[in-house]
């Protein structure tokens, strides 16, 4: 079972952006040294929150190239590239370049992002984001796998394109799709994409979604079963008290930040805004004791092992990405201790 670290490339309060970059590259080096399989990069734009620069990962493919040059074994995952915000041919070129620099270590995760504000600032309609994402992904796959190709779709039209470079991995790097809405599980299964899920709250919806994903995968005739990667908020310490107290401030700040991002936005349908308002209120009103019970796995190595085994059994996940410092507020020594404890005392149970 692959286990990786998820990061949005945070900038701790009080650090310059250059200092934050050095700190994050140190974390990447530790991640490889401690035996993790992946580093997953979350793309964020215009990320300024409560008076400070929050996340610096606005160009994850560029970061992927830098990580490729600093590592030898770690797989470099995008989690995710919101491809409707970019041009599919440019993204295909940049992703293929990362794959070549890394010697075939790229995992290409895509999504549309729940941050409608980013679309407004890019002057793109969020209502079109799912359709744009799926069509752009088809263009990218054609560009990677065909010597020359043409495409005529709703949003993109290309004639006799020969894209170089081609990726190192054949036929192309693994493609992962972030799924949140019920209908996207079946879309991903039919297309043969691996998927990301976020286990929060009760597992019923995700379990049903995973069943729909596998059924659509089989009906489409794809080999194997498809990979389900769960992103979990995780923190490990020697005692339960430490594991709960140390990440509390950052965890609650992260949830409040997410509440602001998922609030209703102009230009979205009434039904979408109703769902966003409900999600925003839920996040804003969460108490930390409820978060510890339903939304995170914080505890001793033994508790974290048990919690991850439960998630694996309930949803059928095949890999994990660990978000150990979601708001980026933990100092390096705390993050490294959690990384090391997980590596030494949790990871062996899943290998």
C-alpha positions, 0 to 999 in steps of 0.5 A: 500500500502506497503512503505519501505526504500531501502538501499545499506548500504552506508558508508559516506565519512570520516566514518570508516566501523564500524561507518557506520554500527552503523549509518545504524542500527540507520536508520533501527530503525528510519524506524520501529519507523516511521511506514514504512513497509519494509527495502529493502537491496541492495547487492553490491560487491567490492564497492569502488568509487572515493577514498572511500568505498561506499557501505558495503552491500555485505552480505545482508542475514547476515544483514537481520539476524542482522536487524531481531534481532533489530526489531519486525515488519519491513519486511526485503527485499532483493533487490536484491540477485544476486543469480548467484554469490552464491550457491543455496543450501547455499542461500536457507539455509541462507534465511530460517535462516533469515526467522526463526529468523525474525518470517516470515518477509523475502521478497526474492528479486533476480536478476542478477545485471547489474554490469558485473565487479562483475561477472568478479571478481568472474570468472563467465560469465555474458552472462550466468547470466539470465539462472543461475539466473532462474535455481538457483531460481528453486533449492531454491524453491525446497529446501524450499518446498520439504522434499527431492528433486533432480534436474538436470539442465544446471548448477546444479545437485543434488540428494536426498537433504534434506535441513534444516532449512525450512523457517517459511513462507509457502510454502516459503517467497515471491519471487521478481524478478528484471526486466529491459529487456522487456522479463523478465516481461513475464518470471516473470509473467509466474513463478508467481513472484512479481517484482521490477521496476525502473521508470525512464524517460518516463513511456511507456516501463514500462507500456507495460512491466507491461501489459505483466507481468499481461497477462503472470500471468493470462495465467499461471493461478496464483491467484491474480494479482502479486505485482509490487514494484517501487524503486524511488529516493525520497527526502522530505523537507519543501521547494522545494529549500531544496529538490532540493539542499540538495541531488544534490551532492549525486544524480549526484555522484550516476548517474556518478557511475552507468554510470561507472558500466554500461559501456561496458565490455569484454566478452559481446555480441556486442548487449549487449555492444551497449545497455550498452554504450548507457545507460552509455552515457545517465547517464554520460550526464544527467543534474540535471534539467533533473534528477529532471524532469524525474528520481527522486521525490524530493520536498515538501510533497505535490509534492512528494505525487502527483508524487507518485500517478502519478507513481502508476496510470501510471504503476499500482505499488502496493508498493514503496521502497524509495531510499532517500540517494542513494550515501550515502552522506547525513548526518543523520539529513538530511536523518532522516528529509526526512524520518519523513516528508514522514512518517507524511505527504506523507505516510497517502495518501497511507494507 
